Amino acid sequence: MIVRRRNIIHKGALYGYISKWISNSLIDGEYIDKFEKAFAGFANISEGVATSCGIHALSIILEFFIKDRKNDEIYVPAYTAKVIKDFLDLNNYRYKLIDIDPERGTMDARDFEQKITSNGRIALITHLFGNVCSHEVINLAKKNGLIVVEDCAHAHGASVGTLGDAAFYSFDHCKLINTFTGGILLSENMELIKFAKMDLAGRSKPGKIKLLIKIFSGLLENLIFGKYLLPFSFWILRHEKYLRKLKSSINFIRRDNLKTFHRFTNFQACIGLKQLEKLDRTNTSRYSKYKRLLNHFNENVKFLKKTNGDVIYYMIVLSKHAPNLKKDLADRGIDSGIGESIMYPLAKKSLKQYPGTLLAINNYVQIPIHSKVKDSDIEIIAQIINSSSGQIPDKKGKVV
Ligand SMILES: Cc1ncc(COP(=O)(O)O)c(C=O)c1O
């Protein structure tokens, strides 16, 4: 059984939790400052403020820059995490959806250019699946006087974080750094950093038990989809409805609601720091697996394009027969994602206006690329893709 996304769990997490609890430094302590400095240094930026989660960092950034929620427009990719939409809707922000370039998964420059108005205030550019948003989009935003906010939730270690006015990362369970939820805000804007620090200072501490439950929910997921529960894992993989329910229940345990954000803790900073030290190694290993897999295909099999500066967070193959490919992979115990289970189309009703997003929903298949994927698994995945995906759609969804 190979799951599509696997928590990168720091080996000493539970021990770290207990020892920090005993030494009374679970919540407050020296590691928060160390982690903020180390992460900012890693991203080549002066200041970072660790937050409860990525959305918490985004909330601070929007609160700081948006003066008039009714009129100020935020440009958001039409294909991204659902929580972005939930957060914007909950807080009555005004936003406009921009289609994606389906070959890269990031914002499409043409669509963006057409939609910018004089009310434009912020461009939220997402480096989806580790793919850096195009400089064409970023330059367009800057040329039009927009504030550029980078969503780096999928791009730890990519050449990002300094491309705009502010950036945020997520350290949720399946991210390239996992601190059992968490995030960081980065910026050179010292007023914003001051504002963020004030926000954090006013937040309450998370409960020790809640933190422990979050750790267990991560371990539980790895147990359910690990070798010890194999018959059950196989069964649930073939029953999409139950699989989704199970995953959303585990997510529910982890995520705080979108209003009450807590402080990032000393314990999380401590394990985050250790993973940050290994991040280059993590990314290199994923990249070599990606390359090994690519070696099995000719140009008829299309993957999301990668360029210099990207990292491999999700690996996406474009398939004309996405549901069949998913089924063929599941038959061999390989979990893959299609449709909304990968990312979410923020425009639910009229997807025809977003052809790039429509293509992503119909034709993207996410395949596993994490640390537990072995060379022999890569061979099997390649065989299945070669025999099952067949024809690949072009930009307009036509078969080439
Ligand atoms: C693209 C993207 N942006 C933002 C977020 C939000 O991050 P967090 O879950 O840490 O709030 C996520 C979470 O999965 C995401 O995938």
The ligand as an SDF file (V2000), in Angstrom:
LIG
                    3D

 16 16  0  0  0  0  0  0  0  0999 V2000
   -2.0740   26.1130   -1.3130 C   0  0  0  0  0  0  0  0  0  0  0  0
   -2.3970   26.2270    0.1420 C   0  0  0  0  0  0  0  0  0  0  0  0
   -2.4530   27.4430    0.6930 N   0  0  0  0  0  0  0  0  0  0  0  0
   -2.7360   27.6120    1.9940 C   0  0  0  0  0  0  0  0  0  0  0  0
   -2.9760   26.5320    2.8340 C   0  0  0  0  0  0  0  0  0  0  0  0
   -3.3220   26.7590    4.2630 C   0  0  0  0  0  0  0  0  0  0  0  0
   -2.3160   26.3800    5.1500 O   0  0  0  0  0  0  0  0  0  0  0  0
   -2.7060   25.9240    6.6220 P   0  0  0  0  0  0  0  0  0  0  0  0
   -3.3820   24.6130    6.5190 O   0  0  0  0  0  0  0  0  0  0  0  0
   -1.4110   25.8310    7.3420 O   0  0  0  0  0  0  0  0  0  0  0  0
   -3.5760   26.9880    7.1850 O   0  0  0  0  0  0  0  0  0  0  0  0
   -2.9190   25.2510    2.3070 C   0  0  0  0  0  0  0  0  0  0  0  0
   -3.1720   24.0980    3.1750 C   0  0  0  0  0  0  0  0  0  0  0  0
   -3.2270   22.9840    2.8320 O   0  0  0  0  0  0  0  0  0  0  0  0
   -2.6200   25.0790    0.9220 C   0  0  0  0  0  0  0  0  0  0  0  0
   -2.5730   23.8590    0.3650 O   0  0  0  0  0  0  0  0  0  0  0  0
  1  2  1  0
  2  3  1  0
  2 15  2  0
  3  4  2  0
  4  5  1  0
  5  6  1  0
  5 12  2  0
  6  7  1  0
  7  8  1  0
  8  9  2  0
  8 10  1  0
  8 11  1  0
 12 13  1  0
 12 15  1  0
 13 14  2  0
 15 16  1  0
M  END
$$$$
